[in-house]
Amino acid sequence: MDQSETPLFTALRSYAELNAGYFRIPGHRFERGMPEAFRRFAGDGVFKLDVTETPLTDDLHNPETVIKRAQELAARAFGADKTFFLVNGSTCGIQTMIISTAREGEKILVSRNAHRSVMDGLILSGARPVYAVPETLDFPGIPGGMAPVTVERMLDIHPDCRGVFLVSPSYYGICCDLGAISKITWERQVPLLVDEAHGAHFYFHPDFPPGALTLGADCVVQSMHKVGNSLTQSSLLHLRTSLLNPDRVRQALRLTQSTSPSYILMASLDLARQDLALRGRDLLDRSLETSDWIRRGIAGIEGLSCVDRDVAGTHAVFALDRTRLVINFDRIKITGFQARQRLWEEYRIDVEMADQRNLVLNITFGNTPEEAQALVAALKDLSQKAGPSRDKGGFKAVFPELPPQAMTPRQAWLTTPEKVPWSEAKGRIAGEMAAPYPPGIPLIYPGEIITQEIWEYLEDCRTGNRHLNGPSDPRLTSFLVLPEGD
Ligand SMILES: Cc1ncc(COP(=O)(O)O)c(C=O)c1O
């Protein structure tokens, strides 16, 4: 296949050039009906792409011409059997993976640090999650990868799992040993579903870890918009399997995607795939150069350090994405949260994520040398102003036992919660999730019982002012619980 083709974008351009009379949806009639300020800022061209299922532009939900071809080109570029364009991000791809793998009451093995969209998928499907806990890294206090032995052990205990859902690479750029894991799942004929939202670029440069499709995953979702150069919300769902039914996946996508998918997003997927396929190596050379330059700069700053390749090669960190920078602040007198705020307020530098101990930055080929220099200079300045601290890492990621499940996520969703004082939540069924940051692995999910041990762990977070994700009352004076036997 000729990867220089862009069938969908070309069809959209041809359609615009026809200047046809247009009496369909959307109503704006391209640039002609656009609010003036929007048009002035964005220019006219982009609005001409915002059409619908015209005679030239195919139908995402029943593709026969240009979208079909564009998806085939994407499948070939990534080494998939079949690829679906997504217009609601990897969020809808993950929901689709879950609902096309496990039905009401069926088990599915899920990594405990999975993205929240897995919970949506579990609510939609009614499946019963069996959780596997990833390794954790004391330095810098983040979740590591899932060890193959953990997957093996969990599948031995729960041989009736209908699928295994893992995240690799994680938000922090940490990859699991998917090659070893896919052997385990293949032997048991259980599909391996991988959230590769942060790893679409791996396929186009040899200095990145191999992609999940290359390593034997059956179904993989990627946010092209996170690490490639497509527009926000545009993602890909790939199949390379005999263990999942592509028709069921297609039907599931009807449940999770709009009937009016954006052609701008789909065209951007078509073009981003072409760009990576034709120029990926050069583009990613630039990403690597920039991130390596920043890493070297940070190595020269007193008190700061990056998670680097020297930690790779274990179950916790099988491999690392070098373009994902995790900068640790344990040895200077500010937290990751404060560093993010100060980088923005004092230096106008905006970073992807912060936790108590770290900043996470996403470096791509779009980043300029000037941005990189400004970042390193700002970090140096921050570190000098903040001054050294005694290593405040210290936090050991010792997790309480996973709590028993009283209800599936779907049953929990369908049950009306009540708010109780936090002191009375012990022993009750949780109505909401709580995940201390770091490392961001949920201690409790809706439908699980708040055991004494979990309550005490969360109580320590509350009294220690540790950042908690999830609770509607983040100070934990109250908590949502569910009535029993509703
Ligand atoms: C690991 C992971 N998976 C999935 C998603 C959802 O992706 P999207 O934003 O494309 O819907 C995210 C978003 O941050 C993520 O970090």
The ligand as a Gaussian input file, in Angstrom:
#p B3LYP/6-31G(d) Opt

LIG

0 1
 C       -3.515000       5.920000      29.928000
 C       -4.653000       6.633000      29.253000
 N       -5.574000       5.926000      28.601000
 C       -6.615000       6.524000      27.987000
 C       -6.785000       7.872000      28.008000
 C       -7.948000       8.492000      27.303000
 O       -7.536000       8.982000      26.070000
 P       -8.317000      10.089000      25.236000
 O       -7.976000      11.399000      25.871000
 O       -7.756000       9.954000      23.854000
 O       -9.766000       9.785000      25.296000
 C       -5.851000       8.658000      28.699000
 C       -6.031000      10.119000      28.766000
 O       -5.318000      10.828000      29.398000
 C       -4.759000       8.025000      29.333000
 O       -3.830000       8.734000      29.996000

